Structures are given as C-alpha cells and as structure tokens.
Amino acid sequence: MTTRTLRRWFVIHKWTSLVCTLFLLIVCVTGLPLLFSEQIWDTFVGDDDPPYEVLPPGTPNASLDVIVEKARALYPGQIVTSVNPDDDEPAVLVSMAPSWQALKDDENYPDHHSGHWIKFDARTARVLEQSRPADAPKEPRTWTGIIMGICNQLHTSLFAGLTGRLFLGAMGGVFVASLVSGTVLYGRFMKRLPFGSVRRDRASRLTWLDLHNLLGAATLVWATVVGFTGLVNELQTPLFGLWRVTDVRQILRPYANLPVPSQDHLSSVQAAFDTAAKAAPGNEVTGLSFPGASFGSPVHYVLWTRGATPLRARLFTPVLVDARTGELTGAYPMPWYLRFLEISRPLHFGDYGGMPLKILWALLDVVVIGVLVSGVALWAGKRRIATDARLRALGYDLDDADDLPALVEGTR
C-alpha cells in the first residue's frame, strides 16, 4: 500500500468515525436497557392480570368464535378489529372500536384513541383484563415506562419520526465504512507487532491506541453485523410502503371497491385460523385482522403467520381468507427485500438465543462503547497534528513522505 493510499484510508477512517460517533454512542447506550426490556418490565412493573385458572394439562383452548362473540356481547354495536393469541401465555387479545371510521379519524388526532382491547383466558374464554375506555382519564405513566419510551425513541428515531430513522440508518452505513477503513489500517499497522499487542511500556497514548485497535478488531464482526442490520431495520417504513403500493395493491385490486360486510354475517374466525395454518405449513398463526382494516381487504380476513423456530420467528407470511365464505384466497410470501429485513432483526436484537445471548450482546455493546470513547479521546488529544506526522507517530512506515522528526517527537 502506497503512502497516498494509506493517507486516504486514514482520512476516511477519521471522518467516518467522527461523523457517526455521537449517534452511535446514543444508540449503544439506549440499546442496553432495550436488550433487557422484558426483564425490566417484569421487575419494576410486574403483571396486574388476575391469576389463570389451574386446569388439567392438555386442556384445549376455547373456540375463537366463542371469544369473539363474548367480546361483541360486552360492547354491542361496536366492531371487532383484530384477534391476537398471546405468544407466551394462554390468552387471547381482542381489539375493538366504535367503527372503522372512528379509527381513521384517530389518525388526525394523535391524543385520541377510540380503540380498546379485552384480554381473555384462551382456555375458558373468561375475561382477564380490559383497557381503559377512550373517555376515561389517562392512566399515569410509570417511571419505567417513561424511561423505556425515551430509550426506544432515541434508539430508533431520535424523536424525529421517519426523518430520524433514515438519518440513523445513514449513520449505520457510515459506521460500517469506519469499520472497513479501520480494518485496512489495522492490518497495515499490525505487520510490525504481534496480533493483540498492547504496548504498556510506551507513552499512555500508544497504550490507548493499542487498546482501541485491539477492542475494535475483537468486536469487528459483531459490530459490522449489528451496524448493517441496524441500517436495514431503519428502512422498514419505506420498504413496507413499497410492498403496499406494489404487491399488496395488485393482490387487493379485484376487491378494492367492494363494501365491507356486516360482522353479523362473517364466516368463522376459528375456521379462518385453521385454514391459514394449513395454507402456511410450518408456520404458526399470530393474529387476524377483520375486513375493513387499514391496508387490508374489505372482504377478507388477513391472517399473519410466522416461522415456528427462533430464527424464523420474524419471517411473516400473510394469508387471505374470504370472510364471506371462509374459503382460502391465497398465502403470499413477502418479497425478498422484506424477508431480508425480517431476517436481519434477530441478528440485530440478539433475542433468538435466550438470556445468554442477550448478555453476550450487552458485553459486546459495552466494548464498542469503549472503542468509540477511546477513538474520540485519541482524536481530541492530537487533533492539530498533520496527517503524515500522526501516521508516523502511530507506527506506520511512510515510503515517500518528508521527515518530520519534530512533529513526530511531539506525539510520543
């Protein structure tokens, strides 16, 4: 590698690192509590649900039709919008609203929510819990909820909506570029030293540099994967929007102008779940939206299925079942770019290997925070030194640069 090329890589690494460091620090720090969000909620908030009845093992679940009818009986004149079995508990969440129009009107008033939900015991169809009515005073938020909400907003969008998501996605790309350039520099630098060397007998700045390089190399693969998958995740809104205006629009075009049928005359919800399970073998059905839902069909149940293994748990396949007849319309695997997006999620979140993997992700996250902080410290300490002199001071051999002994000596 010539000196000119080395100099260019050095400048690339310096500026890509400086541009993204502040935002990467925010993401890394807020990512730590989000990794353990379930454990934090269980510890500081707990579960106020009434206890489940103790039933003999193997007790079958109640029919979803019975649960839906009980929900409609509790709120006559309202519509059911969705039915979602719980992933971890024997429970079913039924969402309701005064009308589809009321939900559309809520989009213009962010502080108003017409919808509400009822939680049923999946085995006995007994009501376990209900959300507060729309006209009831808002329940005061806990400090845990406030802090976790702030962390989530900072981590995903910097409180700036789609603009913030796209900006953080760009910072993820810049971070990956800094990792690539840092790898190129580290490879040249370590030709003179054994891998993993930390020169503790030299100036403290060289010790910090060696630690920065060593920790960066040790976390290189993990940081690259998490940085790149973070970039991909921030593109979810435009990617899903693209899917809706292309594939989804094409699928639903024959039904777009049909009226939404009354829920008194719809086919069985339980049968729709069973049909979807057969249409997507190897998947589990996670939820059902009623005809008339946003981005759905006016005459179809839209059922979401996903893979049954941890790595495939985020690979969703929507299934359409005609709500008038109960017949299967089709299962529609998502396009490659959304499947790539969904595959990237567990690699970014580290939530597919239980608590041991979460702990490993947290430890690597802390190490990357150390790399970022040490990089800023190294830059701030010698930010006025010319590029060539800094390269010499850091141990690089330049083949065509002028001798700058005074500047180099000043960095030691």
C-alpha positions in Angstrom: 0.0 0.0 0.0 1.4 3.4 -1.0 1.6 6.3 1.4 -1.0 8.1 -0.7 -3.4 5.2 -0.4 -2.7 4.8 3.3 -3.3 8.5 3.9 -6.7 8.3 2.2 -7.8 5.4 4.3 -6.6 7.2 7.4 -8.7 10.3 6.5 -11.7 8.1 5.6 -11.5 6.3 8.9 -11.1 9.6 10.9 -14.0 11.4 9.4 -16.4 8.5 9.1 -15.7 7.7 12.8 -16.1 11.3 13.9 -19.4 11.8 12.0 -21.2 8.8 13.5 -19.6 8.6 17.0 -22.1 10.7 18.9 -25.1 9.0 17.3 -23.5 5.5 17.8 -23.0 6.3 21.5 -26.6 7.2 21.8 -27.7 4.0 20.1 -25.3 1.8 22.1 -26.3 3.3 25.5 -30.0 3.2 24.8 -29.7 -0.3 23.3 -28.6 -1.8 26.7 -31.9 -1.3 28.5 -33.9 -2.3 25.4 -32.0 -5.6 25.3 -33.5 -6.5 28.7 -36.8 -4.7 28.3 -38.9 -7.8 29.2 -36.9 -8.4 32.4 -37.1 -4.7 33.3 -40.9 -4.6 32.8 -41.3 -7.8 34.9 -39.1 -6.5 37.7 -40.3 -2.9 38.0 -43.9 -3.0 36.7 -45.0 -6.6 37.2 -48.2 -8.2 36.0 -51.5 -7.0 37.3 -53.5 -9.7 35.5 -55.7 -11.9 37.6 -54.2 -15.4 38.0 -55.1 -18.0 35.4 -57.2 -20.9 36.5 -55.4 -24.1 37.3 -56.6 -26.6 34.7 -55.6 -30.2 33.9 -52.6 -30.4 31.5 -53.7 -30.6 27.9 -56.9 -28.7 28.4 -58.0 -27.5 24.9 -58.5 -23.8 24.1 -61.9 -22.4 23.7 -63.1 -21.7 20.2 -62.1 -18.2 19.0 -65.7 -17.8 17.8 -66.9 -18.1 21.4 -64.3 -15.4 22.5 -65.3 -13.1 19.7 -69.0 -13.4 20.5 -68.3 -12.7 24.1 -66.4 -9.6 23.2 -69.2 -8.3 20.9 -71.8 -9.1 23.7 -69.8 -6.9 26.1 -69.9 -4.0 23.6 -73.0 -4.2 21.5 -72.9 -2.0 18.4 -69.0 -2.0 18.2 -66.9 -3.9 15.8 -64.0 -6.3 16.4 -60.9 -5.2 14.6 -58.4 -7.9 15.4 -57.9 -11.2 17.3 -54.4 -12.0 18.5 -53.4 -15.0 20.6 -50.6 -14.3 23.1 -47.2 -15.7 22.3 -46.3 -16.7 25.9 -49.5 -17.1 27.9 -52.8 -18.9 27.4 -54.5 -15.7 26.5 -56.2 -14.0 23.5 -56.4 -10.3 22.9 -59.5 -9.0 21.1 -59.3 -5.4 19.8 -62.5 -3.4 19.3 -63.6 0.1 18.2 -66.9 2.0 17.6 -66.3 1.8 13.8 -63.6 1.8 11.2 -64.3 5.4 10.6 -63.6 6.2 14.2 -60.2 4.6 13.9 -59.5 6.6 10.7 -60.5 9.8 12.5 -58.0 9.0 15.3 -55.2 9.3 12.7 -55.9 13.1 12.7 -55.9 13.3 16.5 -52.9 11.5 17.9 -54.0 12.1 21.5 -57.4 10.4 20.9 -57.8 6.7 20.8 -61.2 5.1 20.0 -60.0 1.6 20.1 -59.8 -0.6 23.1 -59.0 -4.3 23.9 -60.2 -7.2 26.0 -57.9 -10.0 27.3 -59.5 -13.4 27.5 -58.2 -16.7 29.0 -57.7 -18.8 25.9 -58.9 -22.0 27.6 -62.0 -20.8 29.4 -62.9 -17.6 27.5 -63.0 -15.7 30.8 -62.3 -12.0 30.7 -58.9 -11.3 32.4 -58.4 -7.7 31.8 -59.6 -4.7 29.7 -58.1 -1.5 28.6 -59.4 1.8 29.9 -62.3 3.3 27.9 -61.4 6.1 25.5 -63.2 8.7 27.5 -61.6 7.7 30.8 -58.8 9.7 32.4 -55.4 8.5 31.2 -53.6 6.2 33.5 -50.5 7.8 34.9 -47.3 6.5 33.3 -44.7 4.8 35.5 -41.1 6.0 35.6 -40.2 2.7 34.0 -42.5 3.3 31.1 -41.2 6.9 30.6 -37.5 5.9 30.7 -38.0 2.9 28.4 -40.1 5.0 26.0 -37.3 7.6 25.8 -34.7 4.9 25.2 -36.8 3.4 22.4 -37.4 6.8 20.7 -33.7 7.8 20.9 -32.6 4.4 19.7 -34.9 4.2 16.7 -35.6 7.7 15.5 -34.1 10.4 17.8 -37.6 11.6 18.3 -37.7 12.7 14.7 -40.0 10.2 13.1 -39.2 8.8 9.7 -36.5 11.5 9.1 -34.8 10.4 12.3 -35.0 6.7 11.2 -33.5 7.4 7.8 -30.8 9.6 9.4 -29.8 6.9 11.9 -29.8 4.4 9.0 -27.3 6.6 7.2 -25.2 6.8 10.4 -25.2 3.0 10.4 -23.8 3.0 6.9 -21.1 5.5 7.9 -20.3 3.3 10.9 -19.8 0.3 8.6 -17.5 2.4 6.4 -15.5 3.4 9.5 -15.1 -0.3 10.4 -13.9 -1.2 6.9 -11.3 1.6 6.9 -10.2 0.8 10.4 -9.7 -2.8 9.4 -7.5 -1.8 6.5 -5.4 0.5 8.7 -5.1 -2.2 11.5 -3.9 -4.8 9.0 -1.0 -2.5 7.9 -0.2 -1.4 11.4 0.0 -4.9 12.9 2.6 -6.0 10.4 5.1 -4.6 12.9 3.6 -6.1 16.0 2.1 -9.5 17.1 -1.6 -9.6 17.0 -3.3 -8.2 20.1 -0.1 -6.4 21.4 -0.7 -3.6 23.9 2.5 -1.5 24.4 2.2 -0.7 28.1 5.9 0.4 28.4 5.4 3.3 26.0 3.5 6.6 26.2 0.0 6.3 27.6 -1.4 7.5 24.2 0.1 4.5 22.5 -1.4 2.2 25.1 -4.8 3.7 24.4 -4.3 3.3 20.7 -3.4 -0.3 21.0 -6.5 -1.0 23.2 -8.6 0.9 20.7 -7.3 -1.2 17.8 -7.5 -4.5 19.7 -11.0 -4.0 21.0 -12.1 -2.8 17.6 -10.6 -5.9 15.9 -12.2 -8.2 18.6 -15.7 -6.8 18.0 -15.3 -6.2 14.3 -17.6 -9.0 13.0 -20.3 -8.3 15.6 -20.2 -4.5 15.2 -20.4 -4.9 11.4 -23.4 -7.2 11.6 -25.2 -5.1 14.2 -24.4 -1.8 12.3 -25.5 -3.2 8.9 -28.7 -4.8 10.3 -29.4 -1.5 12.1 -29.2 0.3 8.8 -31.6 -2.3 7.2 -34.1 -2.0 10.1 -34.3 1.8 9.8 -35.5 1.3 6.2 -38.6 -0.7 7.3 -41.1 2.1 6.8 -40.1 2.8 3.1 -39.7 -0.9 2.4 -43.2 -1.8 3.8 -44.6 1.2 1.9 -43.1 -0.1 -1.3 -44.6 -3.5 -0.7 -48.0 -2.0 -0.1 -48.1 0.1 -3.3 -46.8 -2.8 -5.4 -47.6 -6.4 -4.4 -50.4 -5.7 -1.9 -52.2 -3.3 -4.2 -52.0 -5.8 -7.0 -53.4 -8.6 -4.8 -56.3 -6.5 -3.4 -57.2 -4.7 -6.6 -60.1 -7.0 -7.5 -61.7 -6.4 -4.1 -60.9 -2.7 -3.7 -64.4 -1.3 -4.4 -66.4 -4.0 -2.6 -68.4 -2.9 0.5 -67.3 -4.1 3.9 -69.9 -6.8 5.1 -71.6 -6.6 8.4 -69.8 -8.6 11.1 -73.1 -10.4 11.8 -72.7 -12.3 8.6 -69.0 -13.2 8.6 -67.6 -16.7 8.5 -66.0 -18.5 11.4 -62.9 -16.9 12.9 -61.7 -20.2 14.3 -62.1 -21.8 10.9 -60.0 -18.9 9.3 -57.2 -19.6 11.8 -57.3 -23.3 10.9 -57.3 -22.6 7.1 -54.3 -20.2 7.5 -52.4 -22.8 9.4 -52.9 -25.3 6.6 -52.0 -22.7 3.9 -48.6 -22.0 5.6 -47.3 -25.3 6.8 -44.5 -25.0 9.4 -45.8 -21.6 10.5 -47.9 -20.5 13.4 -50.8 -18.1 13.1 -50.1 -15.0 15.2 -53.2 -12.8 14.5 -56.2 -11.9 12.4 -57.5 -8.6 11.1 -61.1 -8.2 10.2 -62.4 -6.9 6.8 -62.1 -3.2 6.6 -58.8 -2.8 8.4 -56.2 -0.3 7.1 -54.1 -1.8 4.3 -56.3 -4.8 4.3 -59.2 -6.1 2.2 -62.8 -5.1 2.6 -64.0 -8.7 2.3 -61.1 -10.8 3.7 -59.7 -11.9 7.0 -56.0 -11.1 6.9 -54.1 -13.6 9.0 -50.4 -13.3 9.8 -48.3 -16.4 10.1 -44.6 -16.7 11.1 -41.9 -19.3 11.4 -42.0 -21.6 14.4 -38.3 -21.6 15.1 -36.4 -18.7 16.8 -34.5 -17.7 13.7 -37.6 -17.9 11.5 -39.9 -16.2 14.1 -39.7 -12.9 12.3 -40.4 -14.3 8.8 -44.1 -13.5 8.2 -46.4 -14.8 5.6 -49.8 -13.1 5.2 -52.8 -15.3 4.3 -56.1 -14.1 2.9 -59.3 -15.9 3.8 -62.6 -14.8 2.3 -64.6 -13.6 5.3 -67.9 -14.1 3.4 -67.4 -17.8 2.5 -64.5 -19.0 4.7 -62.5 -20.1 1.6 -58.8 -19.6 1.2 -57.9 -16.9 -1.3 -54.1 -17.4 -1.0 -50.9 -17.2 1.0 -48.4 -14.5 -0.1 -44.8 -14.8 0.9 -43.2 -11.4 1.3 -40.8 -10.1 -1.3 -37.0 -10.7 -0.9 -36.3 -7.3 0.5 -38.8 -7.7 3.3 -37.6 -11.2 4.1 -34.1 -9.8 4.2 -35.3 -7.1 6.6 -37.0 -9.7 8.8 -34.0 -12.0 8.9 -31.8 -9.1 10.0 -34.0 -8.3 13.0 -32.9 -11.2 15.3 -29.2 -10.6 14.3 -29.6 -7.0 15.4 -31.6 -7.6 18.6 -29.9 -10.8 19.8 -33.2 -12.1 21.0 -33.2 -15.6 19.4 -30.8 -17.3 21.9 -32.3 -16.5 25.3 -30.6 -14.8 28.2 -27.1 -16.0 27.5 -27.1 -14.4 24.0 -28.6 -11.1 25.4 -25.8 -11.0 28.0 -23.2 -11.5 25.2 -24.8 -8.8 23.1 -24.7 -6.4 26.1 -21.0 -7.2 26.8 -20.1 -6.6 23.2 -22.1 -3.4 23.2 -20.1 -2.1 26.2 -16.9 -2.9 24.4 -18.0 -1.0 21.4 -18.8 2.0 23.6 -15.2 1.8 24.9 -13.9 1.8 21.3 -16.0 4.8 20.4 -14.9 6.8 23.5 -11.2 5.9 23.1 -11.4 6.9 19.4 -12.7 10.3 20.3 -10.1 10.7 23.1 -7.3 9.8 20.7 -8.5 12.3 18.1 -9.1 15.1 20.6 -5.6 14.7 22.1 -3.7 15.3 18.8 -6.3 16.9 16.5 -3.8 19.6 15.4 -1.1 17.3 14.2 -0.7 16.9 10.5 -1.9 13.6 9.0 1.6 12.4 8.0 3.0 13.2 11.3 0.2 11.3 13.1 0.7 8.3 10.9 4.4 8.2 11.8 3.6 8.7 15.4 1.1 5.8 15.4 3.8 3.5 14.0 3.1 3.5 10.2 6.1 3.4 7.8 5.7 6.1 5.1 7.7 5.4 2.0 7.6 8.9 0.3 6.9 11.4 3.0 9.2 14.1 4.2 11.0 13.5 7.5 9.0 15.3 10.2 11.1 14.4 13.3 9.9 17.4 15.4 6.2 16.7 14.9 6.6 13.0 15.4 8.6 13.5 18.5 5.9 15.7 19.8 3.4 12.9 19.7 5.3 10.5 21.7 
